[in-house]
Amino acid sequence: MRKITQHYEDPASLVWRHAAERMGMRVVRSAEVNASWDGAGTLTVGTPDTLDPDDCLPQMILHETCHALCDGPESLGKLDWGLSNEPDAKVHEHACLRLQAALADQHGMRAFFAATPVFRAYYDALPPSPLAECDDPAVTLARAGWERAQHGPWAEPLADALRRTAHLADAVRDIAPPGSLWRGSPGV
């Protein structure tokens, strides 16, 4: 009998787990949540069978990272970034989605990193420049998140993960079956 010493892992998930680790996040999977930050370094993400078919670990890690970036360093020590007690959580969610789209757009991967169905209509309706001045109060938070994403301690791991994911998309786009997230992600 052959001894099994290695196992397969999704390359995009490896990229984003590595990025999360570099940002000080330990990622665990649980069927008990969609996504939850414990305020002490652990990000819990739903298991594949509990997430929607168009959700993936990379998208979930990016989304939760965007929450932290939009809400600032003080959110890191709070359960679910402190949003459970926030009276206007929708503004914070919208800011997160604007930042998520802006970051993904750097590599032509907005569709790949799209929001979960609850907020999909908002995400899909975002303009080509999701951080442009407009009457949405979420823009201010999203712009602050953008600055942290570009110049803060998470800038390099985040940029690296986005770049690596775009390379994976480039490698498989033309062979991915119709309906695959990889097919719908135009490259750089």
C-alpha positions in Angstrom: 0.0 0.0 0.0 1.3 3.4 -1.0 1.8 5.9 1.9 0.2 9.2 1.1 2.4 12.1 2.2 1.1 15.0 0.2 -2.3 16.4 -0.6 -3.8 18.7 -3.2 -4.8 22.3 -2.5 -6.4 24.9 -4.8 -3.7 27.2 -5.9 -5.8 30.4 -5.5 -6.6 29.3 -1.9 -2.9 28.8 -1.2 -2.1 32.3 -2.5 -4.8 33.9 -0.3 -4.0 31.8 2.8 -0.4 32.9 2.4 -1.4 36.5 2.1 -3.7 36.2 5.1 -0.9 34.7 7.1 1.4 37.6 6.1 -1.2 40.0 7.3 -1.4 38.3 10.7 -4.7 36.4 10.0 -5.1 32.7 10.7 -7.7 31.3 8.4 -9.9 28.4 9.5 -13.0 26.8 7.9 -16.3 26.1 9.6 -19.8 25.2 8.5 -21.1 27.3 11.4 -20.4 30.7 9.7 -20.3 32.5 6.4 -17.3 34.6 7.6 -16.4 35.9 11.1 -13.4 37.7 12.5 -12.7 36.9 16.2 -10.8 40.1 17.0 -7.8 38.1 18.0 -6.3 37.0 14.7 -8.6 34.3 13.5 -10.7 34.6 10.4 -13.3 31.8 10.1 -14.7 31.2 6.6 -17.6 28.9 5.7 -16.8 25.5 4.2 -17.2 25.1 0.4 -20.5 23.3 0.9 -22.0 26.2 3.0 -20.9 29.0 0.6 -22.7 30.0 -2.6 -21.3 28.4 -5.8 -19.7 31.6 -6.9 -18.0 32.2 -3.6 -14.4 31.0 -3.0 -11.9 31.3 -0.2 -9.8 34.0 -2.0 -12.9 36.1 -2.5 -13.9 35.7 1.1 -10.5 36.6 2.4 -10.3 39.7 0.2 -13.7 40.8 1.3 -12.9 40.5 5.0 -9.6 42.2 4.4 -11.4 45.1 2.8 -13.6 45.4 5.9 -10.5 45.7 8.1 -8.9 48.2 5.7 -12.0 50.4 5.5 -12.6 50.4 9.2 -9.0 50.9 10.2 -6.5 49.3 12.6 -8.8 49.7 15.6 -11.2 47.3 14.0 -8.7 44.4 14.2 -9.3 44.0 17.9 -13.1 43.8 17.6 -15.4 40.9 16.8 -16.4 41.1 13.1 -14.5 44.3 12.8 -16.9 46.0 15.2 -19.7 46.0 12.6 -22.2 44.0 14.7 -22.7 47.0 16.9 -22.5 49.6 14.1 -25.8 51.4 13.6 -25.2 52.0 9.9 -23.5 48.7 9.0 -24.8 49.1 5.4 -22.4 52.0 4.8 -19.5 49.9 6.0 -20.5 47.0 3.8 -20.8 49.3 0.8 -17.4 50.8 1.5 -15.9 47.3 1.7 -17.5 46.4 -1.7 -16.2 49.6 -3.3 -12.7 48.8 -2.1 -13.0 45.2 -3.1 -14.0 46.2 -6.7 -11.2 48.9 -6.9 -8.6 46.4 -5.8 -9.8 43.7 -8.1 -10.0 46.2 -11.0 -6.2 46.6 -10.8 -6.0 43.2 -12.4 -9.3 43.0 -14.4 -10.7 40.6 -11.8 -13.8 42.4 -10.5 -16.1 39.5 -11.7 -13.9 36.9 -10.0 -13.9 38.7 -6.7 -17.6 39.6 -6.9 -19.7 40.0 -3.7 -21.9 37.3 -2.3 -25.6 37.4 -3.5 -26.9 39.5 -0.6 -24.9 42.5 -1.8 -24.4 41.5 -5.4 -26.8 44.1 -6.9 -24.9 46.9 -5.2 -21.5 45.5 -6.3 -22.6 44.9 -9.9 -24.0 48.4 -10.1 -20.7 50.1 -9.0 -19.3 52.4 -11.7 -16.0 51.7 -13.5 -14.3 54.0 -10.9 -15.8 52.8 -7.6 -13.8 55.3 -5.5 -14.8 58.3 -7.6 -16.5 61.1 -5.7 -20.3 60.7 -5.5 -23.1 61.0 -3.0 -22.6 57.6 -1.5 -21.2 58.1 2.0 -19.4 54.8 1.7 -16.8 56.4 -0.7 -15.0 58.2 2.2 -14.5 54.9 4.1 -13.5 53.1 0.9 -10.9 55.7 0.0 -9.4 55.5 3.5 -9.2 51.7 3.0 -7.6 52.2 -0.4 -4.8 54.3 1.2 -4.2 51.6 3.8 -4.2 49.0 1.0 -1.6 50.9 -1.0 0.6 52.2 1.8 -0.1 50.3 5.0 1.5 47.1 6.4 -0.8 44.9 4.3 0.0 46.6 1.0 2.6 44.2 -0.2 0.9 40.9 0.7 -2.4 42.1 -0.7 -0.8 43.3 -4.0 1.1 40.0 -4.2 -2.0 37.9 -3.8 -4.0 40.0 -6.3 -1.1 39.7 -8.8 -0.7 35.9 -8.3 -4.4 35.3 -8.7 -4.4 37.3 -12.0 -1.6 35.1 -13.2 -3.6 32.0 -12.3 -6.6 33.4 -14.2 -4.4 34.1 -17.2 -3.1 30.5 -17.1 -6.6 28.8 -17.1 -9.0 31.3 -18.7 -9.1 29.8 -22.2 -9.5 26.2 -20.9 -12.0 26.9 -18.1 -15.5 25.6 -18.8 -18.4 28.0 -19.4 -19.8 29.2 -16.1 -16.4 29.1 -14.4 -15.3 32.1 -12.4 -11.9 31.7 -14.2 -13.6 32.1 -17.6 -15.3 35.4 -16.6 -12.1 37.1 -15.4 -10.4 39.1 -18.1 -6.7 39.5 -17.5 -4.6 42.6 -16.9 
